């Protein structure tokens, strides 16, 4: 009989958790229980314990001890976190691809309920702007000031993959700092520090494996690995293949798809069909032959508007979303607006206007 080595997750030994990871796992499992409870890998008592645990985490912490046992499920929080990570993330993202509850790269926008809202208190402001704590918008400042707070420089966060260092699971933490905030000499600096999450004790048959968030343990097992080296019940590096007792099968529900593909109902990955964006022209007549043009109501159902191209019918063009244009004479003009989405699909709207 051939004996295979199967790598199993030793979740009971993963005592340290990233706060951001626990938050993400709680968020997607809560959403599953509101929309499709049967698809969550956690029981309702485990979700309750994870919620109670997360609410008890103090402000400003990046890591937290997860060795406590939940009062409802009797399971260690570390086990709940590791098991909950297998839940599919079906929370709708925002049009620019930002995940729910996260900051967009376009400060100060924040993804909430599928829409981008301004939240500079959490996401910071671009250079030359300060955060208005009342409106949560970024207000321009007279001086060219780079930053008013650390958030203006970036969101400090864990980055990269898990790796092993001296038998410990380690991950890098990217930290942004605003030097001399609120002054003309302000500047942004960043540093990357290695953070030790959990020690894997060889005496307890624990092993640190690059890429894994928890200690692993090797045990003898007669279950067969797959032909590409993928262990039993693990995802292959070739998405969406999954190792099922020696056979690679499609399972995009668990293993995901490449970025240009989407998961279908039969667990295979299929090509995304990009829908064309929709261009919409709004205009308001002003005085002295001026017209306010606005294309912000243009939309893209499966992505976001990447560019605007205006032709005002008098030989003048613009790539702004919203602008005032003044004509040299009155009359009828044919205005065209062409919008292009993030995958280069385009659409044009045309409109006759009477300038008086």
C-alpha positions in Angstrom: 0.0 0.0 0.0 1.3 3.5 -0.9 1.2 6.0 1.9 0.6 9.6 0.9 1.4 12.6 3.1 -1.7 14.9 3.4 -1.2 18.5 4.6 -4.1 19.4 7.0 -4.8 22.7 8.6 -3.9 22.9 12.2 -6.3 25.6 13.0 -6.4 25.2 16.7 -2.8 26.5 16.8 -3.4 29.7 14.9 -3.7 32.1 17.9 -2.9 35.4 16.2 -5.3 36.8 13.5 -5.1 39.9 11.4 -8.0 42.3 12.3 -8.6 43.1 8.7 -8.8 39.3 7.8 -11.3 38.6 10.6 -13.4 41.6 9.5 -13.4 40.4 5.8 -14.4 36.9 6.8 -17.1 38.1 9.2 -18.5 40.4 6.5 -18.9 37.8 3.8 -20.3 35.2 6.1 -22.9 37.6 7.5 -23.9 38.5 4.0 -24.3 34.8 3.1 -26.6 34.3 6.1 -28.8 37.2 5.0 -29.0 36.1 1.4 -28.1 32.3 1.1 -27.5 30.7 4.6 -26.9 27.2 3.2 -23.8 28.3 1.3 -21.9 29.5 4.4 -19.3 27.1 5.8 -20.0 28.4 9.3 -22.9 27.6 11.6 -25.1 30.4 12.9 -23.5 30.0 16.3 -20.0 30.4 14.8 -21.1 33.5 13.0 -22.5 34.9 16.3 -19.2 34.1 18.1 -17.1 35.8 15.3 -19.3 38.9 15.4 -19.1 39.1 19.2 -15.3 38.6 19.0 -14.9 41.3 16.3 -16.9 43.9 18.2 -14.7 43.4 21.3 -11.5 44.3 19.3 -10.1 47.7 20.5 -9.5 50.5 18.0 -6.1 50.8 16.3 -5.2 47.1 16.5 -3.8 45.3 13.5 -3.5 41.9 15.1 -5.4 40.2 17.9 -5.2 37.0 19.9 -7.7 34.5 18.5 -7.2 31.7 21.0 -10.5 32.4 22.9 -13.3 29.9 22.6 -16.7 31.1 21.4 -19.5 30.9 24.0 -22.1 29.8 21.4 -20.3 27.3 19.3 -17.5 26.1 21.7 -15.1 26.5 18.8 -11.8 28.5 19.0 -12.1 31.8 17.2 -9.0 30.9 15.2 -10.8 27.8 13.8 -13.9 29.8 13.0 -11.8 32.4 11.1 -9.9 29.7 9.1 -13.1 27.8 8.2 -15.0 31.0 7.4 -12.3 32.0 4.8 -13.7 29.3 2.5 -17.0 31.2 2.1 -17.6 32.7 -1.4 -17.5 36.5 -1.5 -20.8 37.4 -3.2 -21.1 40.9 -1.7 -21.6 43.3 -4.7 -18.6 45.4 -5.4 -18.7 49.0 -6.6 -18.5 50.1 -10.3 -14.7 50.7 -10.1 -14.1 47.3 -8.6 -13.7 48.4 -5.0 -14.9 45.8 -2.5 -17.7 46.5 -0.1 -16.5 48.3 3.0 -13.2 49.4 1.5 -11.6 52.6 0.2 -11.3 53.2 -3.5 -8.0 54.3 -5.0 -9.8 57.5 -5.9 -9.8 59.3 -2.6 -12.0 59.9 -0.7 -14.4 57.4 -2.2 -15.6 54.4 -0.1 -17.7 51.4 -1.3 -21.0 51.1 0.5 -24.0 49.1 -0.7 -22.6 48.9 -4.2 -22.2 52.7 -4.5 -19.1 54.9 -4.0 -19.6 57.5 -1.3 -17.3 60.2 0.1 -15.7 59.2 3.3 -12.5 61.1 3.9 -12.5 60.3 7.6 -11.7 56.7 6.6 -10.1 57.1 3.2 -8.1 60.3 3.3 -7.8 63.0 0.6 -5.6 63.6 -2.4 -2.7 66.1 -2.3 -3.8 69.7 -2.0 -7.1 68.8 -0.1 -8.1 68.6 3.5 -10.8 66.4 5.0 -14.0 68.1 6.1 -15.1 66.1 9.1 -18.7 67.3 8.8 -19.4 66.5 5.2 -16.8 63.8 4.8 -15.7 65.5 1.5 -12.2 66.7 0.6 -12.0 70.5 0.4 -9.2 72.2 -1.7 -6.7 74.3 0.2 -4.9 77.4 -0.9 -1.4 76.0 -0.3 0.0 73.0 -2.0 0.0 70.8 1.1 0.8 67.1 0.5 -1.0 65.6 3.5 -2.9 66.5 6.6 -3.0 62.9 8.1 -1.6 59.5 7.6 -4.7 58.5 5.7 -3.9 61.1 3.0 -0.7 59.1 2.3 -2.5 55.7 2.1 -4.3 53.0 4.0 -1.9 51.1 6.2 -2.5 47.4 5.7 -1.1 43.9 5.5 0.3 43.2 2.0 1.7 40.3 0.1 1.5 36.6 0.9 2.1 34.7 4.1 5.6 33.4 4.5 7.7 31.5 7.0 10.4 32.9 9.2 12.0 30.9 12.1 9.0 28.5 12.2 6.6 31.4 12.4 3.8 32.5 10.0 4.8 36.0 9.0 3.2 38.7 6.8 4.4 42.2 5.8 2.6 45.3 7.1 2.8 48.4 4.9 2.6 51.6 7.1 2.0 55.1 5.7 3.0 58.2 7.7 2.5 61.9 7.0 5.5 63.9 8.0 4.8 67.5 9.2 1.1 67.2 8.5 -0.9 70.3 7.4 2.2 72.3 6.4 3.8 73.2 3.0 6.7 71.0 3.9 4.5 67.9 4.6 5.5 64.7 2.9 4.5 61.0 2.8 6.8 58.2 3.8 6.1 54.5 4.1 7.8 51.5 5.7 7.2 47.7 5.4 7.6 45.7 8.6 7.4 41.9 9.1 4.7 40.9 11.6 4.9 37.5 13.3 1.4 36.0 13.5 1.8 32.5 14.8 4.6 30.2 15.9 4.4 26.6 14.5 5.8 24.2 17.1 7.7 21.3 15.5 7.3 19.4 18.8 3.5 19.5 18.2 4.0 18.2 14.6 3.2 21.7 13.3 4.7 23.1 10.1 4.8 26.6 8.6 4.1 26.5 4.9 4.5 29.5 2.7 1.2 30.9 1.5 -0.9 29.5 4.4 -2.4 31.7 7.2 -2.3 28.9 9.8 0.1 26.2 10.9 -0.2 22.9 9.1 0.3 19.4 10.4 1.4 16.3 8.4 -0.3 13.0 9.0 -0.2 9.7 7.1 -3.2 9.2 5.0 -4.2 6.8 2.2 -6.0 9.6 0.3 -4.4 10.2 -3.1 -2.8 13.5 -4.3 -3.5 14.7 -7.8 -1.2 14.4 -10.9 -0.1 18.0 -10.7 1.0 17.7 -7.1 -2.1 19.3 -5.6 -3.0 17.7 -2.3 -6.4 16.0 -1.6 -9.3 18.5 -1.1 -7.1 21.5 -2.1 -7.3 23.9 -5.0 -4.8 23.6 -7.8 -2.7 26.6 -8.9 -4.5 26.1 -12.2 -7.9 27.7 -11.5 -10.6 26.3 -11.2 -9.2 22.8 -10.7 -9.7 21.1 -7.4 -8.2 17.8 -6.2 -10.8 15.2 -5.4 -9.2 11.9 -4.3 -6.6 11.9 -7.0 -8.7 13.5 -9.7 -8.7 17.1 -10.8 -12.2 18.5 -11.2 -13.7 21.9 -12.0 -14.8 23.7 -8.8 -14.7 27.5 -9.4 -17.1 27.9 -6.5 -14.2 27.0 -4.1 -11.1 27.8 -6.3 -12.2 30.9 -8.2 -11.4 31.9 -11.8 -8.8 34.0 -13.6 -9.5 37.7 -13.6 -11.0 37.7 -17.1 -13.4 34.8 -16.4 -16.4 34.3 -14.2 -17.8 31.2 -12.4 -20.8 29.5 -14.1 -23.5 27.3 -12.5 -21.7 24.1 -13.6 -18.5 25.1 -11.7 -16.5 25.9 -14.9 -15.0 29.3 -15.7 -16.5 31.1 -18.7 -15.5 34.3 -20.6 -17.0 37.5 -19.3 -19.2 39.3 -21.9 -18.6 43.0 -21.6 -21.7 45.2 -22.1 -21.4 48.5 -23.8 -21.6 51.6 -21.6 -24.5 54.1 -22.0 -23.7 57.8 -22.7 -26.2 60.4 -21.4 -26.0 64.1 -22.2 -27.4 66.6 -19.8 -27.2 70.4 -20.5 -28.4 73.6 -19.0 -28.4 76.9 -20.9 -26.6 79.8 -19.3 -26.1 83.4 -20.2 -24.0 85.0 -22.9 -24.1 81.8 -25.1 -22.8 79.6 -22.3 -24.0 76.0 -21.7 -23.3 73.7 -18.8 -22.7 70.1 -20.0 -22.9 67.1 -17.7 -22.2 63.5 -18.6 -22.1 62.1 -15.1 -25.3 60.1 -15.5 -23.6 57.9 -18.1 -23.2 54.4 -16.7 -21.8 50.9 -17.3 -23.7 47.9 -15.9 -20.7 45.6 -15.7 -17.8 48.0 -15.1 -17.3 51.7 -14.9 -16.9 54.7 -17.2 -13.2 55.2 -17.9 -13.2 58.3 -20.2 -15.5 61.0 -21.6 -15.0 62.6 -25.1 -17.2 65.6 -25.9 -17.7 67.3 -29.3 -19.6 70.5 -28.9 -20.4 70.9 -32.6 -18.4 74.0 -33.0 -15.0 72.4 -33.4 -14.2 72.4 -29.7 -13.7 69.2 -27.7 -13.3 68.2 -24.1 -12.6 65.1 -22.0 -14.1 66.4 -18.7 -17.2 64.9 -17.1 -18.9 68.2 -16.3 -17.9 71.6 -17.7 -19.2 75.0 -18.9 -18.7 75.8 -22.6 -19.3 79.2 -24.3 -20.2 79.3 -28.0 -19.1 82.2 -30.3 -22.5 82.6 -31.8 -26.1 81.6 -31.3 -27.7 78.8 -33.3 -28.3 75.0 -33.4 -25.4 72.7 -32.6 -25.1 68.9 -32.7 -23.4 67.8 -29.5 -21.8 64.3 -29.2 -20.6 62.5 -26.1 -18.6 59.3 -26.4 -17.9 57.3 -23.3 -15.6 54.4 -22.9 -15.7 51.7 -20.2 -12.8 50.0 -18.3 -12.7 47.3 -21.0 -12.5 49.7 -23.9 -16.2 49.3 -25.0 -17.7 52.6 -26.2 -21.0 54.3 -26.8 -22.0 57.7 -28.3 -25.0 59.9 -27.5 -26.0 62.9 -29.7 -28.2 65.8 -29.0 -29.2 69.0 -30.8 -29.2 72.2 -28.7 -30.4 75.7 -29.5 -27.9 78.2 -28.1 -29.4 81.7 -27.7 
